[in-house]
């Protein structure tokens, strides 16, 4: 039997997933069932686009529920007391500047389940995070990205 993937995440990240799961199970699932029921009342299912659309949405919702349950079941919580601010690790917020132009960027390194680049949270599986993990303030790091190499200097870790 294959070993299940572990999903590292913060306590807040796990709570967010649990809230989404609860919403999908208690609200969205019922809405989709109601849409299917209404679409069935329109008659012939072979030419019923509303029914097809509702069934596709149901498959998506059920798939997302399964995914969330798996992520929550296999969550590995990153505790604050595990975090010292000397070295970049999962759960840390890192500020660095791109060299040579000095553009400053700040990201929190989180597990893939929590990643949201628009909120400044990058996955520990991303090229930037993989390159930064294990480094300290003041170190220069070469980051391999799909667009080529990027040189950065770590300014702070919190």
SVG drawing of the C-alpha trace seen along z (x, -y; Angstrom):
<svg xmlns="http://www.w3.org/2000/svg" viewBox="-41 -48 67 50">
<polyline fill="none" stroke="black" stroke-width="0.4" points="0.0,0.0 1.4,-3.4 2.3,-5.8 0.0,-8.8 1.4,-12.3 1.8,-14.4 0.5,-18.0 2.5,-20.3 0.5,-23.3 -0.1,-25.8 -2.9,-25.5 -4.7,-28.4 -4.3,-26.7 -5.9,-23.5 -8.7,-25.5 -9.3,-27.2 -9.5,-23.9 -11.9,-22.5 -14.2,-25.5 -14.2,-25.0 -15.0,-21.3 -17.8,-22.1 -19.3,-24.7 -19.1,-22.2 -20.7,-19.4 -23.5,-21.5 -24.3,-24.2 -22.9,-23.5 -23.8,-19.8 -27.5,-20.7 -27.5,-23.5 -26.2,-21.1 -28.7,-18.4 -31.5,-21.0 -30.2,-22.1 -30.2,-18.5 -33.8,-18.0 -35.0,-21.1 -33.2,-20.2 -34.8,-16.7 -38.2,-18.3 -37.5,-19.8 -37.9,-16.5 -35.7,-14.6 -32.3,-14.2 -30.5,-13.4 -30.9,-17.0 -30.9,-18.8 -27.9,-21.1 -29.0,-22.3 -28.9,-18.7 -25.5,-18.1 -24.2,-21.3 -25.5,-20.4 -24.1,-16.9 -20.6,-18.3 -20.8,-20.7 -21.7,-17.8 -18.7,-15.8 -16.5,-18.9 -17.9,-19.4 -17.6,-15.7 -14.0,-15.7 -13.1,-18.7 -14.6,-17.2 -12.5,-14.1 -9.4,-16.1 -9.9,-18.3 -10.7,-15.2 -7.4,-13.7 -5.4,-16.9 -6.9,-17.3 -6.4,-13.6 -2.7,-13.8 -2.0,-17.2 1.3,-17.8 0.9,-20.9 3.9,-23.3 4.1,-24.6 5.4,-28.0 7.8,-26.6 9.4,-24.6 10.4,-27.8 13.6,-29.6 14.4,-32.6 18.0,-31.8 17.3,-29.6 14.6,-29.6 12.2,-26.7 8.6,-25.9 6.3,-28.3 8.8,-31.3 8.2,-34.6 11.2,-35.6 12.1,-39.0 14.7,-39.1 15.9,-41.5 16.5,-40.6 20.0,-41.3 21.2,-43.5 18.1,-45.8 17.2,-45.5 13.4,-44.8 12.2,-43.6 9.8,-40.7 8.3,-39.0 6.8,-35.5 5.6,-33.1 6.7,-29.5 3.8,-27.2 2.7,-23.7 1.2,-23.2 -2.3,-23.0 -2.1,-26.6 -0.2,-28.2 -1.7,-31.4 0.8,-33.7 -1.7,-36.6 -1.6,-36.5 2.2,-36.2 2.1,-32.5 4.3,-30.2 4.5,-26.5 7.5,-24.7 7.6,-22.9 8.0,-26.1 11.4,-26.9 11.9,-30.0 11.1,-28.2 13.2,-25.2 16.1,-27.4 15.7,-29.5 15.1,-26.8 18.1,-26.2 19.7,-29.7 20.3,-32.5 20.0,-36.3 22.7,-37.9 23.2,-35.0 23.0,-35.3 21.0,-32.5 20.7,-31.5 17.0,-30.6 16.4,-28.4 13.0,-29.4 11.3,-28.4 12.3,-31.8 16.0,-31.3 18.3,-32.0 17.4,-34.7 20.0,-36.0 18.6,-37.1 19.9,-38.2 18.0,-37.3 17.2,-40.3 15.1,-39.0 13.4,-35.8 10.4,-35.9"/>
</svg>
